[in-house]
Amino acid sequence: MPYYAIRDPDQIQALLDAVVSIESELDLAAVLRRIVEAARTLTGAKYAALGVIDPSGTGLSEFVHVGMDDATAKGIGQLPLGEGILGLLIVDPAPLRLADLSTHPDAGGFPPGHPPMRSFLGVPLRVRDEVFGNLYLTEREGAAEFTEEDEELVLALAVAAGIAIYNSRLLARIGELGLVADRERIARDLHDTVIQRLFATGLSLQSVLPVLHDPEVRSRVEDAVSDLDDTISQVRTTIFALEPPPTAETGVRARVLKICSEEAKGLGFEPEVRFVGGVDRFVDAAVATELLATLREALSNVVRHAGAHHVEVDLSVGDQVRLRVTDDGRGIDPRSDRGGRTGRGLPNMAGRAESLGGTMRLSGRPKGGTELLWLVPVSPTDDPPVAR
């Protein structure tokens, strides 16, 4: 757990209240909004937002904001995509505090109808050492700019936020695996009671470190905080270890997880799986058949040819069904199947997408490996939520 020099008792209490508020939510969308609201309250910012970095790591896939009324937001139109100052934090995920963001060389200006913004504070938000997104705060009310104390508060909040997001993902995974009611209840109890109290206790202990002058006492408190971190990690591992019963095979989500589990035997590890949107609700039987066949073929190719150590499977539903499979293997020759071997795998996957009015794209990744992107439209009779 990092150390932050927050000394004001009122600020410490406000931070603890924010942590408890965030941890009280289970749904990821609700967690993200609570994080933004807490950051705004803690710093006195007029506007606050959280930009979720897209899977490519180059832009924003989601932008949760508070402080701007609906009419103003609608007048602006498209939400930020991660350019200008926002893009700078994506490229260099480090705290950024500006008295006037318009004077920064990377500033790109505002679209028509956008409210004026000068003071700015940006802080990266990490989940398990990976940058999940960035917190953006503007227009410090009652002051010309954000302070160093504001930055420390938001950095501490970001640590709690990362844990809350990870917990929410774990609980979503538990639900997706179709665990029986007792297992789900146990997982929720672990999340709602054990982890929350452990983290709040650790943060409380951490807050007294600045006033401890005895080296031995300070060392013992630091050891206690470290032990609490280890315990939290072990509890999360226990939640994640809850496996689905053998008969849980309902829905597209469950079948995707089953295929990934089966292919893990050849890969030597479990692929990392993420879902966005109403996958079970909006992926109909015809699309599901082709999607699952494509996923199995894609993972089989990774097993046979990629030599990968990490694989990610992202399935989202918005105005289209989007399957993305990435690996960190040796990459491919785009004119052939993986590893330079010709075959019917890629044409088959492309054909499945085309038969549904969609497309498939295979490309190399900047840091090595391969990305497969399979897109097909959602049935026009459906009205799914937008997966940003």
C-alpha positions as CSV (number, residue, x, y, z in Angstrom):
1,M,0.0,0.0,0.0
2,P,1.6,3.3,-1.0
3,Y,2.2,6.1,1.5
4,Y,0.5,9.4,1.1
5,A,1.2,12.4,3.4
6,I,-2.4,13.3,4.3
7,R,-2.3,15.0,7.7
8,D,-5.5,16.9,8.0
9,P,-7.9,14.7,10.2
10,D,-10.9,16.1,8.2
11,Q,-9.4,15.1,4.9
12,I,-8.6,11.7,6.3
13,Q,-12.1,11.2,7.4
14,A,-13.5,12.4,4.1
15,L,-11.2,10.0,2.3
16,L,-12.3,7.1,4.5
17,D,-16.0,8.0,3.9
18,A,-15.3,8.0,0.2
19,V,-13.6,4.6,0.3
20,V,-16.6,3.1,2.2
21,S,-19.0,4.7,-0.3
22,I,-17.1,3.2,-3.2
23,E,-16.8,-0.2,-1.7
24,S,-20.5,-0.4,-0.9
25,E,-21.2,-0.8,-4.6
26,L,-21.0,-4.1,-6.5
27,D,-22.0,-3.1,-10.1
28,L,-19.0,-1.8,-12.1
29,A,-20.9,1.1,-13.6
30,A,-22.1,2.2,-10.2
31,V,-18.5,1.8,-8.8
32,L,-17.1,4.1,-11.5
33,R,-19.7,6.8,-10.9
34,R,-19.1,6.7,-7.2
35,I,-15.3,7.1,-7.8
36,V,-15.9,10.2,-9.9
37,E,-18.3,11.7,-7.4
38,A,-15.9,11.0,-4.5
39,A,-13.0,12.6,-6.4
40,R,-15.1,15.7,-7.1
41,T,-16.2,16.0,-3.5
42,L,-12.7,15.5,-2.0
43,T,-11.1,18.2,-4.1
44,G,-13.8,20.8,-4.5
45,A,-13.7,20.4,-8.3
46,K,-16.6,21.8,-10.4
47,Y,-16.2,19.0,-13.0
48,A,-14.9,15.5,-12.6
49,A,-14.6,12.5,-15.0
50,L,-13.1,9.1,-15.3
51,G,-11.9,8.0,-18.7
52,V,-11.6,4.2,-19.2
53,I,-8.7,3.3,-21.5
54,D,-9.7,1.2,-24.5
55,P,-8.1,-2.3,-25.0
56,S,-5.6,-0.9,-27.6
57,G,-4.2,1.5,-24.9
58,T,-4.4,4.5,-27.2
59,G,-7.8,6.1,-26.4
60,L,-10.8,6.1,-24.2
61,S,-13.6,3.5,-24.4
62,E,-15.8,5.1,-21.7
63,F,-16.1,8.5,-20.2
64,V,-18.0,8.9,-16.9
65,H,-18.5,12.5,-15.9
66,V,-20.3,14.6,-13.2
67,G,-20.8,18.3,-12.7
68,M,-22.1,19.0,-16.2
69,D,-25.8,19.2,-16.8
70,D,-27.5,17.0,-19.4
71,A,-28.3,19.9,-21.7
72,T,-24.7,21.1,-21.8
73,A,-23.3,17.6,-22.3
74,K,-25.8,16.9,-25.1
75,G,-24.9,20.2,-26.8
76,I,-21.2,19.3,-26.9
77,G,-22.0,16.0,-28.7
78,Q,-19.4,13.3,-28.8
79,L,-17.6,12.6,-25.5
80,P,-13.7,12.9,-25.4
81,L,-11.8,10.1,-27.2
82,G,-8.5,10.6,-25.3
83,E,-6.7,13.4,-27.3
84,G,-4.9,16.5,-26.1
85,I,-4.3,16.7,-22.4
86,L,-6.4,13.6,-21.8
87,G,-4.2,11.7,-24.3
88,L,-1.1,12.9,-22.6
89,L,-2.1,11.0,-19.4
90,I,-2.7,7.9,-21.5
91,V,0.8,8.0,-23.0
92,D,2.4,9.0,-19.7
93,P,0.3,7.7,-16.7
94,A,1.6,10.1,-14.0
95,P,-0.2,12.8,-12.0
96,L,-0.6,16.1,-13.8
97,R,-1.5,19.4,-12.1
98,L,-2.0,22.6,-14.2
99,A,-3.0,26.1,-13.2
100,D,-4.3,26.7,-16.8
101,L,-4.6,23.7,-19.0
102,S,-5.1,25.9,-22.1
103,T,-1.4,27.0,-21.9
104,H,-0.1,23.5,-22.1
105,P,1.5,22.6,-25.4
106,D,-0.7,19.5,-25.8
107,A,-3.9,21.4,-25.2
108,G,-6.3,20.9,-28.1
109,G,-9.0,23.4,-27.2
110,F,-12.7,22.8,-26.5
111,P,-15.6,22.1,-28.9
112,P,-18.4,24.7,-29.3
113,G,-20.7,24.8,-26.2
114,H,-18.1,23.4,-23.9
115,P,-17.9,25.2,-20.5
116,P,-14.6,27.1,-19.8
117,M,-12.0,25.1,-17.8
118,R,-8.6,26.3,-16.5
119,S,-7.3,24.5,-13.5
120,F,-6.7,20.8,-14.0
121,L,-5.7,17.7,-12.1
122,G,-5.2,14.3,-13.7
123,V,-4.4,11.1,-11.9
124,P,-4.0,7.5,-13.3
125,L,-6.1,4.8,-11.9
126,R,-4.5,1.3,-11.7
127,V,-6.1,-2.1,-11.3
128,R,-3.5,-4.7,-10.3
129,D,-0.6,-2.6,-11.6
130,E,-2.2,-2.0,-15.0
131,V,-3.6,1.4,-15.9
132,F,-7.4,1.1,-16.1
133,G,-8.1,4.7,-16.7
134,N,-7.5,8.3,-15.5
135,L,-9.3,10.6,-13.2
136,Y,-9.7,14.1,-14.5
137,L,-10.7,17.1,-12.3
138,T,-11.1,20.7,-13.5
139,E,-12.1,24.1,-12.1
140,R,-11.1,24.0,-8.5
141,E,-13.8,26.0,-6.8
142,G,-12.7,28.7,-4.4
143,A,-9.1,28.5,-5.6
144,A,-7.1,29.3,-8.7
145,E,-5.6,25.8,-9.0
146,F,-5.6,22.4,-7.4
147,T,-3.1,21.9,-4.5
148,E,-0.5,19.3,-3.7
149,E,-2.9,18.1,-1.0
150,D,-5.7,17.7,-3.5
151,E,-3.3,15.5,-5.6
152,E,-2.4,13.4,-2.6
153,L,-6.1,12.8,-1.8
154,V,-6.9,11.7,-5.3
155,L,-3.9,9.5,-5.5
156,A,-5.0,7.8,-2.3
157,L,-8.6,7.5,-3.6
158,A,-7.3,6.0,-6.8
159,V,-5.7,3.1,-4.8
160,A,-9.1,2.4,-3.2
161,A,-10.8,2.8,-6.5
162,G,-8.5,0.2,-8.1
163,I,-9.4,-2.3,-5.4
164,A,-13.1,-1.6,-5.8
165,I,-13.0,-2.1,-9.6
166,Y,-11.1,-5.4,-9.2
167,N,-13.6,-6.6,-6.6
168,S,-16.5,-5.7,-8.9
169,R,-14.9,-7.7,-11.7
170,L,-14.4,-10.7,-9.4
171,L,-18.0,-10.6,-8.4
172,A,-19.1,-10.3,-12.0
173,R,-17.0,-13.3,-12.8
174,I,-18.6,-15.2,-10.0
175,G,-22.1,-14.4,-11.3
176,E,-21.1,-15.2,-14.9
177,L,-19.9,-18.7,-13.8
178,G,-23.4,-19.4,-12.6
179,L,-22.3,-20.3,-9.1
180,V,-24.9,-21.6,-6.7
181,A,-26.6,-19.1,-4.3
182,D,-24.5,-20.1,-1.2
183,R,-21.2,-19.5,-3.0
184,E,-22.4,-16.1,-4.3
185,R,-23.5,-15.2,-0.8
186,I,-20.1,-16.1,0.6
187,A,-18.3,-14.1,-2.0
188,R,-20.5,-11.1,-1.3
189,D,-19.9,-11.4,2.4
190,L,-16.2,-11.5,1.8
191,H,-16.4,-8.4,-0.4
192,D,-18.9,-6.4,1.6
193,T,-17.6,-7.1,5.1
194,V,-14.1,-8.6,5.2
195,I,-12.2,-6.8,2.4
196,Q,-13.9,-3.4,3.1
197,R,-13.0,-3.5,6.8
198,L,-9.5,-4.7,6.2
199,F,-8.9,-1.9,3.7
200,A,-10.4,0.8,5.9
201,T,-8.3,-0.4,8.8
202,G,-5.1,-0.3,6.7
203,L,-5.9,3.2,5.5
204,S,-6.6,4.3,9.1
205,L,-3.2,2.9,10.2
206,Q,-1.5,4.5,7.3
207,S,-2.9,7.9,8.2
208,V,-1.1,8.0,11.6
209,L,2.3,7.2,10.2
210,P,3.3,10.9,9.8
211,V,2.9,11.5,13.5
212,L,4.8,8.5,14.7
213,H,8.3,9.4,15.7
214,D,9.5,6.2,17.4
215,P,11.2,4.1,14.6
216,E,10.2,0.8,16.2
217,V,6.5,1.8,16.5
218,R,6.5,3.2,13.0
219,S,8.1,-0.1,11.7
220,R,5.5,-2.2,13.4
221,V,2.6,-0.1,12.0
222,E,4.1,-0.4,8.5
223,D,4.4,-4.2,9.0
224,A,0.8,-4.3,10.0
225,V,-0.3,-2.4,6.9
226,S,1.7,-4.8,4.8
227,D,0.1,-7.8,6.5
228,L,-3.3,-6.4,5.8
229,D,-2.5,-6.0,2.1
230,D,-1.4,-9.6,2.0
231,T,-4.6,-10.7,3.7
232,I,-6.8,-8.7,1.3
233,S,-5.0,-10.4,-1.6
234,Q,-5.6,-13.8,-0.1
235,V,-9.3,-13.1,0.3
236,R,-9.6,-12.0,-3.3
237,T,-7.8,-15.2,-4.4
238,T,-10.3,-17.2,-2.4
239,I,-13.2,-15.4,-4.1
240,F,-11.7,-16.0,-7.6
241,A,-11.0,-19.6,-6.8
242,L,-14.8,-20.4,-6.5
243,E,-15.4,-22.5,-9.6
244,P,-18.7,-23.1,-11.4
245,P,-20.6,-26.3,-10.8
246,P,-20.2,-28.9,-13.6
247,T,-23.7,-28.3,-15.0
248,A,-23.3,-24.5,-15.4
249,E,-23.5,-24.2,-19.2
250,T,-26.3,-21.6,-19.7
251,G,-25.8,-18.5,-21.9
252,V,-23.1,-17.2,-24.2
253,R,-21.0,-16.0,-21.3
254,A,-20.8,-19.4,-19.7
255,R,-20.0,-21.1,-23.0
256,V,-17.2,-18.5,-23.7
257,L,-15.8,-19.2,-20.3
258,K,-16.0,-23.0,-20.9
259,I,-14.2,-22.8,-24.2
260,C,-11.4,-20.6,-22.6
261,S,-11.1,-23.1,-19.8
262,E,-10.8,-26.0,-22.2
263,E,-8.2,-24.3,-24.3
264,A,-6.3,-23.4,-21.2
265,K,-5.0,-27.0,-21.1
266,G,-3.1,-26.4,-24.3
267,L,-2.1,-22.9,-23.5
268,G,-0.8,-23.7,-20.1
269,F,-2.7,-20.8,-18.5
270,E,-6.2,-19.4,-18.3
271,P,-7.0,-16.6,-20.8
272,E,-8.2,-13.3,-19.3
273,V,-11.8,-12.8,-20.2
274,R,-13.9,-9.6,-20.1
275,F,-17.5,-9.0,-21.0
276,V,-19.3,-5.6,-21.7
277,G,-23.0,-5.1,-22.4
278,G,-25.9,-7.6,-22.5
279,V,-24.0,-10.5,-24.0
280,D,-26.6,-13.2,-23.1
281,R,-29.5,-10.9,-23.9
282,F,-28.5,-9.6,-27.3
283,V,-26.3,-12.3,-28.9
284,D,-28.9,-14.5,-30.6
285,A,-28.5,-18.2,-31.4
286,A,-27.3,-17.7,-35.0
287,V,-24.6,-15.2,-34.0
288,A,-23.6,-17.3,-30.9
289,T,-23.0,-20.4,-33.0
290,E,-20.5,-18.5,-35.3
291,L,-19.0,-16.5,-32.5
292,L,-18.2,-19.5,-30.3
293,A,-16.8,-21.4,-33.3
294,T,-14.6,-18.4,-34.1
295,L,-13.4,-18.1,-30.5
296,R,-12.4,-21.8,-30.4
297,E,-10.6,-21.5,-33.7
298,A,-8.8,-18.4,-32.6
299,L,-7.6,-19.9,-29.3
300,S,-6.6,-23.1,-31.1
301,N,-4.4,-21.1,-33.4
302,V,-2.8,-19.5,-30.4
303,V,-2.1,-22.9,-28.9
304,R,-0.6,-24.3,-32.1
305,H,1.4,-21.4,-33.5
306,A,1.8,-18.4,-31.2
307,G,3.9,-19.5,-28.3
308,A,2.1,-17.0,-26.1
309,H,2.3,-16.4,-22.4
310,H,-0.8,-14.2,-22.1
311,V,-4.1,-14.2,-23.9
312,E,-7.1,-11.8,-23.5
313,V,-10.6,-12.4,-24.7
314,D,-12.9,-9.4,-24.8
315,L,-16.6,-9.8,-25.8
316,S,-18.8,-6.7,-25.9
317,V,-22.3,-5.9,-27.3
318,G,-23.3,-2.4,-28.4
319,D,-24.5,-1.6,-31.9
320,Q,-22.5,-4.6,-32.9
321,V,-21.1,-7.8,-31.4
322,R,-17.4,-7.4,-30.9
323,L,-15.0,-10.3,-30.2
324,R,-11.4,-9.4,-29.6
325,V,-8.7,-12.0,-29.0
326,T,-5.1,-10.8,-28.4
327,D,-1.9,-12.7,-27.5
328,D,1.7,-11.8,-26.8
329,G,3.1,-14.5,-29.0
330,R,5.4,-14.4,-31.9
331,G,3.0,-12.7,-34.3
332,I,1.9,-13.8,-37.7
333,D,2.4,-13.2,-41.4
334,P,-0.9,-11.5,-42.4
335,R,-0.8,-13.4,-45.7
336,S,-1.1,-16.8,-44.0
337,D,-2.3,-18.6,-40.9
338,R,-0.4,-18.3,-37.6
339,G,3.3,-19.0,-37.7
340,G,3.5,-18.8,-41.5
341,R,1.4,-22.0,-41.9
342,T,-1.3,-21.8,-44.5
343,G,-4.7,-23.2,-43.7
344,R,-8.5,-22.7,-43.6
345,G,-8.6,-21.2,-40.1
346,L,-8.5,-17.5,-41.0
347,P,-10.8,-17.8,-44.1
348,N,-13.3,-19.8,-42.0
349,M,-13.4,-17.1,-39.3
350,A,-13.7,-14.3,-41.8
351,G,-16.5,-16.2,-43.6
352,R,-18.5,-16.6,-40.4
353,A,-18.4,-12.9,-39.9
354,E,-19.3,-12.1,-43.5
355,S,-22.2,-14.5,-43.5
356,L,-23.7,-12.3,-40.7
357,G,-23.0,-9.1,-42.4
358,G,-19.8,-8.4,-40.4
359,T,-16.0,-8.3,-40.8
360,M,-12.9,-9.9,-39.3
361,R,-9.5,-8.2,-39.0
362,L,-6.2,-9.8,-38.1
363,S,-3.2,-7.6,-37.2
364,G,0.0,-7.5,-35.4
365,R,0.4,-5.6,-32.1
366,P,3.0,-2.9,-31.5
367,K,4.7,-4.8,-28.7
368,G,4.5,-8.2,-30.3
369,G,1.7,-10.7,-30.7
370,T,-1.5,-10.7,-32.6
371,E,-5.0,-9.2,-32.4
372,L,-8.1,-10.8,-33.9
373,L,-11.1,-8.5,-34.2
374,W,-14.4,-10.1,-35.2
375,L,-17.4,-7.8,-35.7
376,V,-21.0,-8.5,-36.6
377,P,-24.1,-6.2,-36.4
378,V,-26.7,-6.8,-33.7
379,S,-30.2,-7.7,-35.0
380,P,-32.0,-4.4,-35.9
381,T,-35.0,-5.5,-33.8
382,D,-32.9,-5.3,-30.7
383,D,-32.1,-2.1,-28.8
384,P,-28.9,-2.9,-26.8
385,P,-27.1,-0.4,-24.6
386,V,-24.1,1.2,-26.2
387,A,-20.8,-0.5,-25.2
388,R,-18.4,2.4,-25.3
